[in-house]
Amino acid sequence: MSEERYVPPNHYQPLSEPFPIPGIRARGVGESLVTDTVGTVKGHMTLATRLLLIISMVTGALTHGYHLFVYPLYITDEGIYMEQAWSILREGRMSPYTYFYDHAPAGWIVIAGWVSLLPHQFEAFGDAINTGRVLMLIAHIASIYLLFQVTYRLSHSALAAFLAAFLFNFSPLAVYYQRQVYLDNLMVFWVLLSLYLITSNDGRVITLLLSGLAFGIGVLTKENAIFFAPAFGYLLYTQVRHWPNFRFGLGFWMYAALATISLYFLFATLKNELLPSHLSFNLNNPPADHVSLLYSIWWQLHRSQGSIMDLNSYFWVIMKVWLSKDTFILIGGMVAVAINLLFGLQERKKNQSFLVASLLATGYAFYIARGSQMLEFYIVPLIPFLSMNLGMLLNRCVVALKEGSGKTFSLVTQWVVALSFMAALVSPVGGYFLDHDEFGKVVPHDLYKLPQTYMQQEELAYVREHIPPTARIIMDDELWVDLHDGTPSYKYAHSHWKAASDPDIRDKLFHRDWNNIDYIVMSNKMVDAMELNNGDGSETWILDALQHATRIWDLKRGDVELQIYQIQH
């Protein structure tokens, strides 16, 4: 296949130079450029801008890497993704339990690929979740590079890119969730990579094909990436509409994206799991003979915990959790999105970059607000685009001050204003890095000083030392891989979620009888999770076991408490 390139007439320059913009000179650090072309600078940066990029990446490595293995507490979802990666490597299956298409598998396939490269695999960094968290750190550093580049190309301002990277690095909301093993963190990388390739604007059809491929992998990592598609479609069309081969560009991007996504449906078809039995999509009577991809999609679409319009819905419960972690990036970010959207709509040719940035955030914000299933980490993919919008708007404000004050507002003054803003956020006032403890003393944020995961490591050590590997154990997922992959292996240790719902575990091993449980290894608030999951009575027999149990180990710090119970038969 030949590679096609669009060369603007009378403005050809070698690829090592910036993509030319007729009549406009190159801009320096802190300067802004708004044109009718999005992404016209092809990565050609000044030395100062490259230095800012390096600083951003090193800063991201520090904020997300320091205390990585210690805080926050390992949680269920991290364990689930690591055990599914374990199943890929050890069993050649999508899951150690029945895979019912709850998520597309690209995320844990990537995790499995990462683990396979390490000398001690899941134990390379001490335990399985630590090993996954190192991959999250690498993904974040790569995402910082991509976010900086994309923001720089959209705004043509190193200041805007540096501000966006700063917020993405330091936001307590970002650090808390992006340290953890979530598919959303990997999805962010693929989405940003796709954006990076689109905004390179090098005239190559192959670049757009790779961008479509990256977007498709993003969707197969976490399906909600599809809510970025409208913004991608608008950006893609405006990028290539002046190419003589623009139909090839659009076609190749769509082909790569759709062909990649279709692999998920092909996999289900080959396993005869695409359609439910008798084409029944009755949510009150799930198909019993085999799982179905389309049925799972239908079920996912009908999951709801209340609309944003309902002030008593679970959305507002989660919103309070997010606001307690970082009020500024949520409130300030959405205000920035609204203002940038107005700028973009009023003068689309002049402010097209602002419209693109705002549409990227708006599409995913719609997904969060639409009233479906809500989990705390669903905010993760929105954070880089809130950061982007804030960086671009703050830069615009600085440029407006410069234009309003004439020569008195120097480049140095612009950076003093920007650095003062950053200092305010990391100070105790902003709480991004420094905070006040209960005694009013200035201390680092909990993210950088509070130890938690040692409690789970001690729990794991107690199990290995005092519980025989033949014991039938009910537990949560965060210790699953360590018990199954370590020596000795606890092959009868199972998640309470699967013990309640998977027929192979529930009916064949435990027979829904608490007498068949030997130990319950409790994670933090695991009882609350079992009671919440017991609407249909599926976990009653496990809860009954606690009524016949003796606590043999306990560890508590603050509001975190872990226990181990031995069932008395």
N, C-alpha and C positions, 0 to 999 in steps of 0.2 A: 504494500500500500504506500503510495507516495504521500509525502508530507506537504501540506499546503501552507503558504504564508501570505499574509496580506501586508504589502508595503505601501504606506500612504504616498501618493504621488508627490514628487518634488521635495520630500522631507525624509528621504532614506538616510539612516545612520546605522553604523554597526551595532550588533546586539549588545555589545559591552557598554553602550551609551544609553542614557534614559530614553524612553519612548518619546519622540519629540512632540512638543505642543507649540504650534506656530504662534510667533509673536509674544511668547511668554518666557522670561528668563528663569533660570534655576533659582530655587528658594533655599534659604539657610535654616538653621535650627530656630524654631520658634515662629517662623514666618508661615503665613497661611496662604493657600491658593484655592480658589473655588472656580471651577471651569464647567463647561458643558460636557466634559468627558470624564467618566469615572475611571480611576485606576490608570492614569496615563503615565505615571512614573514607574518604570520597570526596575524597581529595586536598587537604583543607583543612588547611594546615600553619601552624604559628606562623612568625613572622618568623625566629626562630633556626633552625628546621628547614629553611626555604627557603635560608637562608644556608649550611647544611651541605650541602644538595643542590648549590648552585652551587660550593662548594669542591670537592666530589667530582668534578664534571664538569670543572672547571679542572685539577684534579690528574690526572685521566685523560688530558686533552689533553697535559699535560706529560710524564707517564711514558711514554705510547705515542708521542707526537709527536716528542719530542726524540731525535735520532739515527735517526729513522725511515728515512731514505734511505741510511744508512751501515751499519747492523747490524740484523739478521743478513744473511748472504750470501743473494743471490737463489737460489731453488731451483727444481727441475723443476716442481712442482705450481703454483707461482705463474705460471710461464711458460705452462703448459697452459691455465689459466683465462683468462689475458690473450689468448692466441691464439684461444681459442674466442669471447671477446668481440669480438676483431678480425674473426672470420669473420661474426659477426652483423651488424656494421656494414658491412663491406666486401663481403661475398659473399651476405648474406641466408641463411646456412646456420648450422647448429648447431656445426659444426666445420670447419676447413679440410681435415680428413681424414675418413675414414668415421666417422660418428657411430654408435657401437654401444651407446648407452644405458648407458654406464658410470656416469653420474650424470644426474639430472634437471637441466634447463637453466636453472631460474629464477635461479640465482646469477650465471651469466655474462651472462644477459640484463640483470640489474640493473647489472652492471659495464659492459656496453655502453651502457646508458642513461646512466650516470654519465659515461662518456667522451664521449658524443655532445653533452653540454652544455658541454664545455670548449672554449675557443677554439683550442687546438692539439691537442686530442684526446689521442692516446696519448703525445705528447711534451710535454703541458702541464706536467709536473713533471720534465722532463729525459729520462725514458725510460718505457717502458710499465709496468714493475712499480712504479716510484715512483708513477705515476698511480693504479694499483690500490691501493697502500698508503695513499694519502690517503683513499680510500673506506673502507678498513678502520679508519682513525682516526676518521672521522665515525661509522661504525657503532658503534665502541666508546664514543664519547661519548654517543651516543643510548642505547646499552645500559646505560650507567651511570645515566642518568636513569631508565630503566625499572626497573632492578634496585633502585635506591634506593626508588622509589615502591612497588614490589611488596613489598619487605621491610618497609617502613614500614606498609603496609596489613596485612600478615600479623602483624607483631609489635606494632604500635601504639607503636613506639619509634624515635625518631630516632637513638638511640645504636646500635641494632641495624642500622639502614639505613646509617649512616655507617661502621660497622665492615665491613659486607659490601662497600660500595663501596671502602673502603680496600684490602681484600684483593684485590679484582678489579682495582684500579688498579696495585698495587705488586708483586703476585706475579711473580717472575721467570719462572715457568712461563707466566703469562698474557701478560706483555709480549712474551716471545720469539715466541710463536705468533700473538698477536693483531695484531702489526705486519704479518704476512705475508698475502699474498693467498690466503686459504682460504675455501672455501664455508662452512665451519663457523662462521666469524665472522659471516657474514651470516645464517646459520641461527639463531644465538643471538639476534640482534636480533629476528627475526620471532617466535621462541618467547616472548621477554620481552614483546614488544608484545601478543601474544595473552593472556599472563598479566595484563598491565596492564589490558587491556580487561575481562577476566573479573572481576578484583578491584575494578573501579570500582563494581560493585554498584549501578548507578543505576536498575535496574528497566526499562531499555530493551531491547527485543528486538533493535533495530538494532545495539546495542553488542555483543551476543553474536554476531550475524551477522558483524560486522567482526572479532571475535576468531577465529571459525572460519576466515574468509578468511585472516587472518594466519598461523594455524597451518598451513593448507593450503599457503600460499606457503613456509612454513618447511620443510615436507616436500619440496616441489618444489625447494628450494634444496639440501638434503642429506637423503636419505631416512631417515637414522637419527634424525631428529626424531620419527619415529613412536614411539620408545621413551619419549617424554614423555606419550604419549596416556593411559595408565592414570591418572597423576596428574592430568592435565587433566580426565579423565572424573569422577574423584572430586570434584575441586574444583568443577567445573561443576554437578554434581548437588547438592552441599551448598549452593551459592550460590542456586540457583533453585527448590529443592524447595518453598519456602513461597510462591512467587509464584502468584497465581491463573492466570497464563498460562505456567506453568513448562514445559508441553509445547511451547508455541511457542518458548520460549527454547532448550530442548534441541534441538528439531528444526531451528531456524534455524542453530544453531552447527554441528550435524552436516552439514546440507545445504551450508553454505558451505565447510566443510573438505573434504568428500568431492567436491563439484562441482569445486573447484579442483584437487584431486589427480587427478581423472578426466581433466583436460585432457591430462595426460601420456600416458594410455592412448589418448585420442582421437587425439592427434597420431600415435602409432605405428600406430593402425588406419588412418588416412587415408593413410599411406605404405605400407600393407600390410606393416608390420613389427612387428605385435603378436605373432603366433605364428611359431614356427620352421617351416621346410619339413617337411612330412610329420609335423608335430607331434612331431618328434624332440627330446628333451631329453637326448640322450646327450652327456655332458660330454667324453667321449673322442673324439667325432666332431662338432665344431661344424658347424652348417649353413653351407654354402659359398655358396649363391646370394644370400642376403640376411641382414641382421642382424635380431634379434628382441628386443623389449623383455622378453617373458616368459622367453626363454632367458637373457638377461643377468641377470634377477632370480634365476633358478634357479642360474646360475653363481655369482652373488654370495653366495647363501645357502650354497653348498657350499665357499666359500673358507675355509680354516682354517690357522692357524699354531700350533695347540696350545692346550690348555685351561689355565685358571688353576690347575687341579689338577696340572698337569705342571710341575714346577719347572725343567725344561729347555726349556720352550716359549718361543717368541718373545715372549709376553706379558711374561715376567719380564725379558727383555732391554730391552724398551721401558720397563718400570716402573723399571728402574735409571736410564734416561735422565731420566725424569720426576722421580724422587727427587733426582737430582743437581742439578736446577734449583730445586726447591722441595719440601723434605721436609715442611714445616709444613702447607701447605694440603692435601696429600694425606693424611698421617697424621691430623693434627688435624681435617681436614674430614670424613674417614670416621668418626672417633670421634664427631664432632658429629652426623653423620647417624644413627648408631646410637642415640645417647642421645635425640635428638629423636624418632626412631621409637618408642622405648620410651615416652617421655612421651606421644606422640600416641595410641598404642594403649591405654595404661592409662586415660586420661581423654579420650576422643575429643571430647566436647562442650567440655570446658574447654581442651584443648590441640590443638584441631583445626588451628590454624595450623602447629604444629610437625609434625604428621603430614603436612600438605600439602608443607611444605618438604623433609622427609625423603624423601617419595615421589618428588618431582621429581628428586632426586639419585640415589635408588636405581634408578629405571627406567633412567637412562642408564648408571649404573655396571654394571648387569646386561649392557647391550649391550657394554661394553668387556670385561667379564670372561668373556663366554660362549664365547670361543675362536674367533672368526672372524679375518678379515684384520685386522692391526694396523699402523697407521702412527702416527708420533709425534704428529701434530697431532690425533688422535682425542680427546685429552683436553680440547680446547678447550671444547665445550659443557658439560662437567661443572664447570668452574672457577667460573662464577657461582653455581651452586647449592651447591657446597661453601662458597663465600664467604657465601652467604645463611644456610646452616645454622650456620656458625661465628659469624656476627654475632648471630643469634638466641639461640644457646646462651650466648655470652659475655655478652650483655645479661641473660639470665635469671640468670646467676651474679652479676652486679653487683646486680641487684634483690634476689636472695636475701641478699646481704651487707647490703644496706640494711635489709631486713626483720629480719635477725638482730641487727643492731646498733642498731636503733631510730633515733632522731633524730641520733645522732652521725655517721652515714654520709650526708653531705649530697650534694646534686646536684653540687656542685663536686668532692667527693671521688670520685664516680662517674666523672666525666670525667678526673680525674687518673689513676685506675686505667686507664681505656681508653687515654688518650694515652701512658701509660708502656708499655703493651703494644705500641702502634704504634711507639714509639721504639725498643723492643727489636728489632723486626723490621727496621727500616730501618738499624739500627746494624750494625757488623761481626759482631755475634753472630748476628743473623738473616740478614744477607746480602741483604736485599731491595733495598737501595740502595747501602750501603757494604759493602765486602768487603776482604779481605786479599790482596795480590798474593804472588808467589812469594818476595818478600823480607820479607814480614811487614808491609809498609807499608799503611796504610789508604787505599784508593782507591775511586772509584765502581765499581760493578758493570760488567762487560764490556758490558752492555746500553747503557750510557750513555757509553762511552769508546772501545770497540774499533772501528776502521774496517775494513770488509771489502769492501763492494760496489764501492769504487774499483777493485779488481782486475778485476772483470768489466767495468767501464766502460773500462778500459785495453785489455782483450781485444777489446771491441767496436770501439774506435777503431783498433786494429791491423788488424782484418779490413777495415774500411772503407777504410783507407789502402793496404793491401798486397795484398788479394785481389780479383780481378776479380768483378763481379756475376754473370758467367755461370758461375762455378765451381760444381761440384757438391760440396756441403758436408754432412758428417755432424756433428751437434752435439747439445747438450741443448736443452731448451725455453726456458730463461730469457732467451735472446737472440733468440728466434724473431720476436717482433713487431717488435723494433727493426730486424732485418735485412729483414723483409718490408714493413714500413710506411714505413721511412725512405727516404732518397734517397742513393745508388741502392738499388734493391730487389734482394735476393738470392732470386730465386724458386726456385732449386734448392738452397736451404739447408733441410735437413730433420732432424727429431728422429731420433735413433738408434732410439727406441722404434717410431716409425712406419716407418722404413726397414726394420725387421726384421719388422713384422707387417702393414702395410697393403699389399695387393697393388698398388695404383696406384703406390705409391712404390717398393716392393721389386722388383716384377717389370717395371714399365714404364719406370722411370727408371734404376735401378741394375742391374737384371737379376741381382741376387744376386752380383755380381761386383765384387771390390774394385778392379779396374782402372778401374771407372767412378766411383770416388771421387777427387776432387782434393785435398780438405783435410778434416781432422778437427779441429774446434774443441772442445777438451776443457774440460768443467766440472770442479769438484772431485769427485774419486772417481767420475768417469764410467766409468772402466774397471771398477771394482768393480760398478757397476750393470749394465754390459753382461754381465759374467761371471755375475752372479746371475740375469740375465734369459735366460741362454743354455742353460737346462736342456734345451730341445728343439733346440738347435743353430741357432736362428734368427739369432743375431748372430755366428756364426762368421766369415762373410765380412767383416764389419766389423772384427773383431779381427784377421783376417788382414792387413787393410790396414795395421795398425800395424806389422806386421813388415816392411813395405816403405815406411816413412815416415821422413822427416827432421824433427826438431823445429826449428821456425823461430822460435818465441817461447815464453817461459816466465816465469812470475811466481809467487813463493812467499812466503807469510807464515805462520809458525806451521805448523799442520797443513793449511793450505789451499794448494793448488797448481793453477794453470791452465796449460794448454799448447795450442799450435797445431802441428799436424803437416801437412806437405805430402807427398802420396803420390808416390813415385817409380815411374813406369810403365816 
